[in-house]
Amino acid sequence: MSELSGLYAIWYREFKVFLREKSRVISSLINPLLWLIILGTGLGSSVSLKNYNYQTFIYPGVLAMVVMFSSIFFGAYVVWDKKIDFLKEVLITPLNRTTIFFGKVLGGTTDALIQVLILILLGGFFGINYTALMLIETVLLLFILTAGLVGLGLIIGSIMESPEGFGLITSFIIFPLFFLSGSLYPVENLPGWMTVFVRIDPVTYAVDALREVILGITNFGVLTDMAVLIVFSITMIGIGTVAFNRMKL
């Protein structure tokens, strides 16, 4: 088996697993809609934003939220693969561990993007009218963010031995990343201590870039956002490759 064929096989396996989990596909649609409809309407009735209603304002942040939760939790499949010895069967093949890692990155990225594309298609219900260019730029930004977050999830998955431990660690990572990203509020005029944490959160720059593309508003500039996201993704994939190669079964 060539490395390219092995890469495709790993990707295809992850893709098929996703399609067979109907509950996962349904929840990927229902959960963000609840955030947009219930939170967007509830807080929107008491929050005033210049030029945009609150529901439209948080829409880019909810897109980032979908890929963040899906991508990082994808690392749990590594833990389960270790528990059922599937990973051992894969690792005894002639495939390089780096190839296996990248196959999983591509699989996790595909799964997350499919989930977020459903929400993108429903954008019109939340005041978002995509042009072809907007759609391409949105998917590109989400792809870069997703690749980095899948890498982060796989790093955690390669270290952890139990699903419970994985869930505990990821909870301490996911919620600060999300709540400090400005997904639900403007990031200007924050207290100084909070601004520091907001600015070191890579998801902040993804949300800012998405708002620039979708709504035309930005705090850092799309070039800065893209630079941070690319560095973050390359770093996570690089560390993930090393962690996966050193992983003990």
C-alpha positions as CSV (number, residue, x, y, z in Angstrom):
1,M,0.0,0.0,0.0
2,S,1.4,3.4,-1.0
3,E,1.4,6.3,1.5
4,L,-1.1,8.1,-0.7
5,S,-3.5,5.1,-0.8
6,G,-3.1,4.8,3.0
7,L,-3.8,8.5,3.5
8,Y,-7.0,8.1,1.5
9,A,-8.0,4.9,3.4
10,I,-7.7,6.6,6.8
11,W,-9.6,9.6,5.6
12,Y,-12.3,7.5,4.1
13,R,-12.7,5.4,7.2
14,E,-13.2,8.6,9.3
15,F,-15.7,10.0,6.8
16,K,-17.7,6.7,6.8
17,V,-17.8,6.7,10.6
18,F,-19.2,10.2,10.6
19,L,-21.9,9.4,8.1
20,R,-23.1,6.4,10.1
21,E,-23.5,8.4,13.2
22,K,-26.9,10.0,12.4
23,S,-27.2,11.5,15.9
24,R,-23.9,13.3,15.4
25,V,-25.1,14.8,12.1
26,I,-28.5,15.9,13.7
27,S,-26.9,17.4,16.8
28,S,-24.4,19.4,14.6
29,L,-27.5,21.1,13.2
30,I,-29.7,21.4,16.2
31,N,-27.1,22.7,18.8
32,P,-26.0,25.8,16.8
33,L,-29.6,26.6,15.8
34,L,-30.5,26.7,19.5
35,W,-27.6,29.1,20.2
36,L,-28.7,31.4,17.3
37,I,-32.5,31.2,17.9
38,I,-32.8,31.1,21.7
39,L,-29.7,32.9,22.8
40,G,-29.7,35.3,19.8
41,T,-33.4,36.2,20.4
42,G,-33.2,36.2,24.2
43,L,-30.1,38.4,24.5
44,G,-30.9,40.2,21.3
45,S,-34.0,41.7,22.9
46,S,-31.8,43.6,25.4
47,V,-28.5,44.1,23.5
48,S,-28.1,47.0,21.1
49,L,-25.4,46.8,18.4
50,K,-24.6,49.4,15.8
51,N,-25.8,48.4,12.3
52,Y,-26.6,44.7,13.2
53,N,-29.0,42.8,15.3
54,Y,-27.5,40.5,17.9
55,Q,-28.5,37.3,16.1
56,T,-26.6,38.4,13.0
57,F,-23.7,39.5,15.0
58,I,-23.1,36.2,16.8
59,Y,-23.6,34.2,13.6
60,P,-19.9,34.1,12.6
61,G,-19.0,33.2,16.2
62,V,-21.4,30.3,16.1
63,L,-19.8,29.0,12.9
64,A,-16.5,29.0,14.7
65,M,-18.1,27.3,17.7
66,V,-19.4,24.5,15.5
67,V,-16.0,23.6,14.0
68,M,-14.3,24.1,17.4
69,F,-16.4,21.6,19.3
70,S,-16.5,19.1,16.4
71,S,-12.7,19.4,15.7
72,I,-11.4,19.1,19.2
73,F,-13.8,16.3,20.2
74,F,-12.6,14.4,17.1
75,G,-9.5,13.5,19.2
76,A,-11.8,11.2,21.3
77,Y,-11.8,8.8,18.4
78,V,-8.1,8.2,18.9
79,V,-8.8,7.2,22.5
80,W,-11.5,4.8,21.4
81,D,-9.4,3.4,18.6
82,K,-6.7,2.6,21.2
83,K,-9.2,1.0,23.5
84,I,-10.7,-1.3,20.8
85,D,-7.2,-2.0,19.4
86,F,-8.1,-0.6,16.0
87,L,-5.1,1.7,16.1
88,K,-2.8,-1.2,16.7
89,E,-4.1,-2.9,13.6
90,V,-3.5,0.3,11.6
91,L,0.0,0.8,13.1
92,I,1.3,-2.6,12.1
93,T,0.7,-1.7,8.4
94,P,3.7,-0.4,6.5
95,L,2.2,3.1,6.7
96,N,4.2,5.8,8.4
97,R,2.6,7.2,11.5
98,T,2.8,10.7,10.0
99,T,0.6,9.5,7.1
100,I,-1.9,8.0,9.6
101,F,-1.9,11.3,11.5
102,F,-2.6,13.4,8.4
103,G,-5.3,11.0,7.3
104,K,-7.1,11.6,10.6
105,V,-6.5,15.4,10.3
106,L,-8.2,15.3,6.9
107,G,-11.0,13.1,8.2
108,G,-11.7,15.3,11.2
109,T,-11.5,18.4,9.0
110,T,-13.9,17.0,6.5
111,D,-16.4,16.0,9.2
112,A,-16.3,19.4,10.9
113,L,-16.7,21.3,7.6
114,I,-19.7,19.2,6.6
115,Q,-21.4,20.1,9.9
116,V,-20.7,23.8,9.5
117,L,-21.8,23.9,5.9
118,I,-25.3,23.0,7.0
119,L,-25.4,26.1,9.1
120,I,-23.8,28.2,6.2
121,L,-26.7,27.1,3.9
122,L,-29.2,28.3,6.5
123,G,-27.5,31.8,6.8
124,G,-30.3,33.5,4.9
125,F,-32.6,32.9,7.9
126,F,-30.3,34.9,10.1
127,G,-29.8,37.9,7.8
128,I,-26.7,36.6,6.0
129,N,-26.7,36.8,2.2
130,Y,-23.6,35.0,0.9
131,T,-22.0,35.9,-2.4
132,A,-19.8,33.3,-4.2
133,L,-16.7,35.1,-2.9
134,M,-17.9,35.3,0.6
135,L,-18.7,31.6,0.6
136,I,-15.2,30.7,-0.6
137,E,-13.5,33.0,1.9
138,T,-15.7,31.7,4.8
139,V,-15.0,28.0,3.9
140,L,-11.2,28.8,3.6
141,L,-11.1,30.4,7.0
142,L,-13.0,27.6,8.6
143,F,-10.7,25.1,6.9
144,I,-7.6,26.7,8.4
145,L,-9.1,26.9,11.8
146,T,-10.5,23.4,11.7
147,A,-7.2,21.9,10.7
148,G,-5.4,23.5,13.7
149,L,-8.2,22.5,16.1
150,V,-8.3,18.9,14.8
151,G,-4.5,18.8,15.4
152,L,-5.1,20.0,18.9
153,G,-7.7,17.3,19.5
154,L,-5.4,14.6,18.2
155,I,-2.6,15.8,20.5
156,I,-4.9,15.4,23.5
157,G,-6.2,12.1,22.2
158,S,-2.7,10.7,21.6
159,I,-1.8,11.4,25.3
160,M,-5.0,10.4,27.1
161,E,-5.8,6.8,27.9
162,S,-9.5,7.1,28.7
163,P,-12.5,8.8,27.2
164,E,-13.4,10.3,30.6
165,G,-10.0,11.9,30.9
166,F,-10.2,13.2,27.4
167,G,-13.6,14.8,28.1
168,L,-12.3,16.4,31.3
169,I,-9.2,17.9,29.6
170,T,-11.0,19.2,26.5
171,S,-13.7,20.9,28.7
172,F,-11.0,22.9,30.3
173,I,-9.7,23.9,26.8
174,I,-12.9,24.3,24.7
175,F,-14.9,26.6,26.9
176,P,-12.2,29.2,27.6
177,L,-11.3,29.2,23.9
178,F,-15.0,29.8,23.0
179,F,-16.0,32.3,25.7
180,L,-12.8,34.4,25.3
181,S,-13.1,34.5,21.5
182,G,-15.6,37.3,21.3
183,S,-18.1,35.0,19.6
184,L,-20.9,36.3,21.8
185,Y,-19.8,39.9,22.4
186,P,-17.7,42.8,20.9
187,V,-14.0,42.6,22.0
188,E,-13.4,46.3,22.2
189,N,-13.7,48.1,25.5
190,L,-13.1,45.0,27.6
191,P,-11.2,45.2,30.9
192,G,-7.5,45.1,30.5
193,W,-6.9,41.7,32.1
194,M,-9.6,40.1,29.8
195,T,-8.2,41.8,26.7
196,V,-4.9,39.9,27.3
197,F,-6.7,36.5,27.3
198,V,-8.9,37.5,24.3
199,R,-5.8,38.4,22.3
200,I,-3.9,35.2,22.9
201,D,-6.9,33.1,22.0
202,P,-6.5,31.9,18.4
203,V,-10.2,31.5,17.9
204,T,-10.6,35.2,18.5
205,Y,-8.9,35.8,15.2
206,A,-11.0,33.3,13.4
207,V,-14.2,35.0,14.6
208,D,-12.8,38.4,13.7
209,A,-11.9,37.2,10.2
210,L,-15.3,35.7,9.7
211,R,-17.0,38.9,10.8
212,E,-14.9,40.8,8.3
213,V,-15.9,38.5,5.5
214,I,-19.5,38.1,6.4
215,L,-20.4,41.4,8.1
216,G,-17.6,43.8,7.1
217,I,-16.5,44.5,10.6
218,T,-13.0,43.8,12.1
219,N,-10.9,44.7,15.1
220,F,-7.5,43.3,14.0
221,G,-7.6,43.2,10.2
222,V,-8.0,40.1,8.0
223,L,-4.3,39.9,7.2
224,T,-3.4,39.7,10.9
225,D,-6.2,37.2,11.5
226,M,-5.0,35.0,8.6
227,A,-1.4,35.1,9.8
228,V,-2.3,34.1,13.4
229,L,-4.6,31.3,12.1
230,I,-2.0,29.9,9.7
231,V,0.7,29.9,12.4
232,F,-1.7,28.3,14.9
233,S,-2.7,25.5,12.5
234,I,0.9,24.8,11.4
235,T,2.0,24.7,15.0
236,M,-0.8,22.4,16.1
237,I,-0.2,20.0,13.2
238,G,3.5,20.0,13.8
239,I,3.2,19.2,17.5
240,G,0.4,16.7,16.7
241,T,2.7,14.9,14.3
242,V,5.4,14.5,17.0
243,A,2.9,13.5,19.6
244,F,1.3,10.9,17.3
245,N,4.7,9.4,16.5
246,R,5.6,9.1,20.2
247,M,2.1,7.8,21.2
248,K,2.2,4.6,23.3
249,L,-0.5,2.0,22.9
